[in-house]
Structure formats: C-alpha cells, structure tokens
Amino acid sequence: MDLNYTKDEQAFRDEVRTFIRNSLPEDISEKVLHHKRLVKDDWARWQKILYKQGWVAPNWPKEYGGCAWTPIQQHIFEDECGYAGAPRVMPFGLVMVAPVIQNFGSKWQKEYFLPRILSSEDWWAQGYSEPGSGSDLASLKCKAVREGDHYIVNGQKTWTTLGQYADMIFCLVRTDSTVKKQEGISFLLIDMHSPGITVRPIITLDEEHEVNETFFDNVKVPAQNLVGEEGKGWTYAKFLLGHERTGIARLGESKRELEQLKSIAAKQLRNGRPLIEDPRFRDRITMVEVELMALEITLLRVLSSRSKPGPEASILKIKGTDIQQALTELTMDAMGPYALPFRPETRAADWHGEPVGPDHGHSAAAVYFNYRKTSIYGGSNEIQRNIISQMVLGL
C-alpha cells in the first residue's frame, strides 16, 4: 500500500494552502493560534467564506451541494486548516446530523434542512448525553410521546456544546419503554426556539461557557421531524458517531500545538539552558511526535481502505485524544510558573518569536483543563477500547 501523496493530491494541498493564506481572516486565526475566546461570529464568518468557495461540506455528496472530495482530500483540507489556525467548522450540523439526514431522512427533511445547514442559516447542537446517561447512552430517559401529528418531549440533555447559539438540536429520545432499551430510541430534530426549552450554562474549569444543560418541558415537535423510523434512533446514532470519532483525531491542530510546544521549550530556560536541550524533556516531546506520525499513517491507511468510517474510527479517537492531552501536559510543564490559570487578558502569548514570560502570559492551564474532556466526548476511550476488542480484534 502506497501511503505517499500522488501528484494530484500534492497539487490539491498547494491549492488549499493558497486559499487559506488568502482567505482566512487574520483576526480569527490570531484568536485560534493564541487560544483566545471565539464567538459565534468567528465561526460563522469562516464557514460563510468556505460556503462561497464551495468547500464548507467536504464530506457531503455533490448532489446535496458538497465537494465530493475523496477521503484523502478531506484529510488534507482538515490537516491544512488545523495547522494554519482556522477555526474548526462546527461539526454538529455539517459533519454529524447532515449525513444522517442524507442517508435516513425524508425527502422533505433533505430539501428543507440540508440547504440551511450548508449556508449556516441554521446552527445545530447535539442532544445525546443526559445526567446518568453518558457512556451508557442507551439508558437515556428523555421521553417523546406521539400525540396526533406531534411529539411531546420531556426530559433533560447535558453537555450541550454551544447550545446557547443553536437554532436546532438533534436528539435521541425514548419513544417506547416496553422493549429492549436500544430498540425504544428515536431520532428527533427539534427547534431550539420552541416554547418549553430552557438552556442553562455550565461553566467549565477554564472559566468558559462552552457547554450547557438543556431542559424540555412539554415541547411540541412536529412528527415530520422524526428521522427515519420510530425505534431506529440507536442505529442512526451509531452511524453519526462514526463520523464524529474520525474528526476527533485533529491531526492538523496537534501538529500546530507540537510546533508551539517546541518554540516554548526553546525559549524557556531551566538551570540557565533552554528546556529543549534537556534530554529527558526532549525525549518526551519526541515520543509525542512519533505517536503523531504513527497516527497520521494509521489515518491514511483507514481512509485508503474505506469510503465511510468503520470501527477503526475508535482507534483514531483514542490515539488522537491521548496525543492532544499529552501536548497540553507538556506545554504546562514547559511554561512552568508562567502556565497561569485562565485570565482573559493573558491569552496572548506570541510563540512566533516573542519571549515567554509574565508580561506575555499563556493559556496553558485553560487549554489543559479544557482538553480533559477529549477522552470522554464522542464516546469515552474506555468504550472505544471495547469497540476495538469486539469489532476489530474479534475478541
């Protein structure tokens, strides 16, 4: 198997680099590179630039307005965007629910929702986890009862990422409590502006409002918003999670953070010498770099052998998040006493040549705290290991 890029793929990488260099707003990339707070307008502006270029939906078929890129082209695009400091395209609509609608949705759902997702007219959130139903998602209790041409939804979802911005939310709801728990779940598309929905912020350790609790109190949802068949939501949920786990690897972003770590270690002094010259610390950086290279080769192998994500996505999810967390830990170590807890005014360390010190601050602690979540969301790494043992190794 030849894992080298072809001439056409190399040319495509050059095209992507040129586009990003000419089109990515400097104020947005500056925020991403220095771990500053992003707001909805930052994501929306970049997505609309990609939409105008026709590149906002690399994983969509052409018939729905997508790029129809090969899996390798999608990887190259995501890799270059992550390394350059482009914000991640919000995955909930474009990457997660859209493929579900395309594969299982009604004609009306495809015609109505997909164009609005593509243009960023609708912003989406994910309604999966509940208090007590995270890794054991099939135990969820949020209930939907059919009454005529509507469902009445009652219950709670938690860890609703950026739900404060959302226009729509795709939810797993229990529509039958008399059957096996996986068979009683359905997949509903719910308008977040509906009466009876309350969104409450959860402030995380890095002092950010990124996630929320979402409450449903007799929320009326049109029956036409049911995706596919009632009771088949578990099947659709597993299909969706395969797409989510592949993207969680975030190779481009990890390459960027590795370069930042090396820059910090080259400027930070320990015992009168740059930290990068310490053999033990340099070995730790090298170990992460080798793992990152191995992850990229594994990703390319998966992409070259499959058109759609399979159980191998769990391998990418585990190793990708392990590397992300290792990089945040090493950055904390490298910064030493300058790895300050979150302060909005100190999120401005310039790793492109500026000295590291108290006058420049750093977001190392905030990023470290935030990245504790990566081994949990998208299905905890413990659950991913079970998937690998059963579906990849056949144990």
C-alpha positions in Angstrom: 0.0 0.0 0.0 1.5 3.3 -1.1 0.8 6.0 1.5 2.6 8.8 -0.3 0.5 11.5 -1.8 0.0 11.5 -5.6 0.9 14.5 -7.7 -2.7 15.4 -7.9 -3.0 15.2 -4.1 0.1 17.4 -3.7 -1.4 19.9 -6.1 -4.6 19.9 -4.1 -2.6 20.6 -0.9 -1.0 23.6 -2.5 -4.4 24.8 -3.7 -5.8 24.5 -0.1 -2.7 26.3 1.4 -3.1 29.2 -1.1 -6.8 29.5 -0.4 -6.3 29.6 3.4 -3.5 32.1 3.1 -5.6 34.4 1.0 -9.0 33.9 2.7 -8.6 33.2 6.4 -9.3 36.4 8.3 -6.2 37.4 10.3 -8.2 38.3 13.4 -9.8 34.9 13.5 -6.5 32.9 13.0 -4.9 35.1 15.7 -7.5 34.0 18.2 -7.1 30.3 17.3 -3.3 30.4 17.4 -3.3 32.0 20.8 -6.2 30.1 22.3 -8.4 33.2 22.7 -12.1 33.1 23.1 -14.1 32.5 19.8 -17.7 33.8 19.5 -20.4 32.6 17.0 -19.5 35.3 14.5 -15.9 34.0 14.2 -17.1 30.5 13.2 -19.9 31.9 11.1 -17.6 34.2 9.1 -15.2 31.4 8.3 -18.0 29.0 7.3 -19.5 31.5 5.0 -16.2 32.1 3.3 -15.9 28.3 2.8 -19.5 28.2 1.6 -18.8 30.8 -1.0 -15.8 28.8 -2.2 -17.9 25.6 -2.3 -15.7 24.0 0.4 -17.8 24.1 3.5 -19.0 20.4 3.2 -16.1 18.2 2.2 -17.9 15.1 3.3 -21.2 15.7 1.5 -22.1 14.2 -1.8 -22.2 16.6 -4.7 -26.0 16.1 -5.2 -26.5 17.9 -1.8 -24.1 20.7 -2.5 -20.9 19.0 -1.1 -17.4 18.8 -2.6 -17.5 15.1 -3.4 -13.8 15.0 -2.3 -12.0 11.8 -1.7 -11.3 10.8 1.9 -7.7 11.8 1.3 -8.6 15.2 0.0 -10.8 15.7 3.1 -7.9 14.8 5.3 -5.6 17.2 3.5 -8.1 20.0 3.8 -8.7 19.4 7.6 -5.0 19.0 8.2 -4.1 22.3 6.5 -6.9 24.2 8.2 -5.9 22.9 11.6 -2.3 23.7 11.2 -2.9 27.2 9.8 -5.1 28.2 12.7 -8.5 28.1 11.0 -11.4 27.5 13.4 -13.0 24.1 13.2 -16.1 24.0 11.1 -18.9 23.5 13.6 -19.5 19.7 13.3 -23.0 19.3 14.7 -24.8 20.3 11.5 -22.3 19.8 8.7 -20.5 16.7 9.9 -22.9 14.9 12.3 -26.6 15.4 11.6 -26.3 16.1 7.8 -25.1 12.6 6.9 -27.9 11.1 9.0 -30.5 13.2 7.1 -28.9 12.4 3.8 -29.0 8.6 4.5 -32.1 8.2 6.5 -34.2 11.4 6.3 -37.4 12.0 4.4 -37.5 13.9 1.1 -38.8 17.0 2.9 -36.1 16.9 5.6 -33.4 16.7 2.9 -34.9 19.6 0.9 -35.6 21.8 3.9 -32.7 21.2 6.4 -29.7 20.5 4.2 -29.5 23.8 2.4 -29.9 25.7 5.7 -27.1 23.7 7.2 -24.9 24.3 4.2 -25.4 28.1 4.3 -25.0 28.2 8.1 -28.6 29.6 8.3 -29.3 27.0 11.0 -26.8 26.2 13.7 -27.2 22.9 15.4 -26.5 21.3 18.7 -26.3 17.6 19.8 -28.7 16.2 22.3 -27.3 12.8 23.3 -25.9 12.8 26.9 -28.1 13.1 30.0 -27.4 13.1 33.7 -26.7 9.4 34.3 -26.6 8.5 30.6 -23.3 9.3 29.1 -21.1 6.3 28.1 -24.2 4.2 28.8 -26.2 6.3 26.3 -28.9 3.6 25.8 -30.2 4.2 29.3 -31.4 7.7 28.3 -34.7 8.9 29.7 -35.7 12.0 27.7 -39.2 10.9 26.5 -41.2 11.7 23.4 -44.9 10.8 23.3 -46.8 10.8 20.0 -50.0 12.9 20.0 -51.5 13.2 16.6 -49.2 14.9 14.2 -46.7 16.0 17.0 -44.5 14.5 19.7 -44.5 15.9 23.2 -40.9 15.9 24.6 -40.0 16.0 28.3 -36.6 15.5 29.9 -33.1 16.8 30.0 -29.9 16.8 28.0 -26.5 17.8 29.3 -23.1 18.9 27.9 -24.9 20.6 25.0 -21.9 22.2 23.3 -22.6 25.8 22.2 -26.3 25.2 22.7 -26.6 28.9 23.5 -26.1 29.6 19.8 -28.2 26.8 18.4 -31.3 27.1 16.2 -31.9 23.3 16.1 -30.9 20.3 18.1 -30.9 16.6 17.1 -32.0 14.5 20.0 -32.1 10.9 20.9 -35.4 10.4 22.7 -37.2 7.4 24.2 -40.4 6.6 22.4 -41.0 3.1 23.8 -40.2 1.9 27.3 -41.6 -1.7 26.8 -38.8 -3.0 24.6 -35.1 -3.5 24.8 -33.6 -0.1 25.7 -31.7 0.3 22.4 -34.9 -0.5 20.4 -37.0 2.1 22.1 -35.0 5.1 21.0 -35.9 7.5 18.2 -34.0 10.4 16.4 -35.8 13.8 16.5 -35.0 17.2 15.1 -36.1 19.9 17.5 -36.4 23.7 17.0 -34.4 25.3 19.9 -36.7 28.3 19.8 -39.8 26.1 20.7 -41.7 27.0 23.9 -40.7 24.8 26.8 -36.9 24.7 26.1 -34.6 26.1 28.7 -30.8 26.4 28.2 -28.7 26.8 31.3 -24.9 27.4 31.1 -22.3 25.1 32.6 -19.1 27.0 33.4 -16.1 24.7 33.0 -12.8 24.7 34.8 -11.2 27.0 32.2 -14.0 29.5 33.1 -15.6 29.2 29.7 -19.3 28.9 28.7 -18.9 26.2 26.1 -21.5 23.6 27.3 -25.0 23.7 28.7 -27.9 21.9 30.3 -30.9 21.8 28.1 -34.4 21.1 29.5 -37.5 20.1 27.6 -40.9 20.8 29.3 -43.8 19.6 27.2 -42.0 20.7 24.0 -44.2 20.2 20.9 -42.3 18.7 17.9 -43.9 18.1 14.5 -43.9 14.4 13.7 -42.4 15.2 10.3 -39.2 15.9 12.3 -38.7 12.3 13.1 -35.7 10.9 11.2 -36.4 7.5 9.6 -38.4 5.1 11.6 -39.5 5.3 15.2 -37.4 3.0 17.3 -34.4 3.1 14.9 -32.6 6.0 16.6 -29.9 3.8 18.0 -28.9 2.7 14.5 -28.7 6.3 13.3 -26.8 7.4 16.4 -24.1 4.8 15.8 -23.8 5.9 12.2 -23.4 9.5 13.3 -20.8 8.7 16.0 -18.5 7.1 13.4 -18.3 10.5 11.6 -17.7 12.3 14.8 -14.9 10.0 16.0 -12.9 10.2 12.8 -12.8 14.0 13.1 -11.8 14.0 16.8 -8.2 12.9 15.8 -7.4 16.6 14.8 -4.1 15.9 13.3 -3.5 19.4 11.9 -4.2 21.0 15.3 -1.9 18.7 17.1 0.9 19.4 14.6 0.4 23.1 15.2 0.4 22.6 19.0 3.6 20.5 18.7 5.4 23.3 16.9 4.2 25.7 19.6 5.5 23.4 22.3 8.9 23.2 20.7 9.0 27.0 20.4 8.2 27.5 24.0 10.8 24.8 25.1 13.4 26.6 23.0 12.8 29.9 24.8 12.1 28.7 28.3 15.3 28.5 30.5 15.9 25.8 33.1 19.1 25.9 35.0 20.4 28.5 32.6 19.8 26.4 29.5 16.9 26.2 27.0 14.5 23.5 28.1 14.7 21.9 24.7 18.3 20.9 25.5 17.2 18.9 28.5 17.5 15.2 27.2 14.6 14.0 29.3 12.2 16.7 28.2 13.3 16.4 24.6 12.6 12.6 24.8 9.1 13.3 26.0 8.5 15.7 23.0 10.0 13.1 20.6 7.7 10.4 21.9 4.6 12.5 21.2 5.9 13.4 17.8 6.5 9.8 16.9 3.0 8.9 18.1 1.6 11.7 16.0 3.4 10.5 12.9 2.1 6.9 13.5 -1.5 8.3 14.0 -1.3 10.0 10.6 -0.1 6.8 8.9 -3.0 4.9 10.6 -5.5 7.5 9.5 -4.3 7.3 5.9 -4.5 3.6 6.0 -8.1 3.7 7.2 -9.0 6.4 4.6 -7.4 4.5 1.8 -9.3 1.3 2.6 -12.8 2.6 3.4 -15.1 5.2 1.9 -17.0 5.5 5.2 -15.8 5.4 8.9 -15.8 1.9 10.4 -14.9 0.6 13.9 -11.3 1.7 13.1 -12.5 5.2 13.9 -12.3 4.2 17.6 -8.5 3.8 17.2 -8.2 7.3 15.8 -10.3 8.7 18.5 -8.3 7.1 21.3 -4.8 7.9 20.0 -5.8 11.4 18.8 -7.2 12.5 22.1 -4.2 10.8 24.0 -1.8 13.0 21.9 -3.9 16.1 22.4 -3.8 15.7 26.2 -0.1 14.8 26.2 0.7 18.1 24.3 -1.3 20.2 26.9 0.6 18.5 29.7 4.0 19.1 28.2 3.1 22.7 27.5 2.1 23.2 31.1 5.5 21.6 32.2 7.4 23.8 29.7 5.7 27.0 30.8 6.4 26.3 34.5 5.2 29.2 36.7 4.0 31.1 33.6 1.3 28.5 32.9 -1.2 30.8 34.5 -4.8 29.9 35.3 -7.2 31.4 32.8 -7.2 35.2 32.6 -8.8 36.8 29.6 -6.1 39.5 29.4 -3.3 37.0 29.4 -4.5 34.8 26.5 -2.0 36.5 24.1 1.3 34.6 24.2 3.0 35.0 20.9 5.0 31.9 20.1 6.2 33.3 16.8 9.4 34.8 18.2 8.2 36.7 21.3 9.8 35.8 24.6 7.9 33.7 27.2 7.4 35.4 30.5 5.0 37.1 32.9 4.4 40.0 30.6 3.1 37.7 27.8 1.2 35.2 29.8 -0.2 32.0 28.3 -3.4 29.9 28.2 -1.6 26.7 29.0 -3.7 26.0 32.2 -7.0 26.8 30.5 -6.2 24.6 27.5 -5.0 21.8 29.8 -8.3 21.9 31.8 -10.4 22.1 28.6 -8.7 19.1 27.0 -9.6 16.8 29.8 -12.9 16.3 28.0 -11.4 14.9 24.8 -11.1 11.4 26.1 -14.8 11.5 27.2 -16.9 13.1 24.4 -17.7 11.2 21.3 -17.8 8.0 23.4 -15.3 7.6 26.2 -12.0 6.0 25.4 -12.9 3.0 27.7 -15.9 2.4 25.5 -13.8 2.8 22.3 -11.5 0.1 23.6 -14.4 -2.3 24.0 -15.5 -1.5 20.4 -12.0 -2.3 19.2 -11.8 -5.5 21.1 -15.1 -6.7 19.7 -15.3 -5.3 16.2 -11.7 -5.0 15.1 -9.9 -7.8 17.1 -12.9 -10.1 17.3 -12.3 -10.9 21.0 
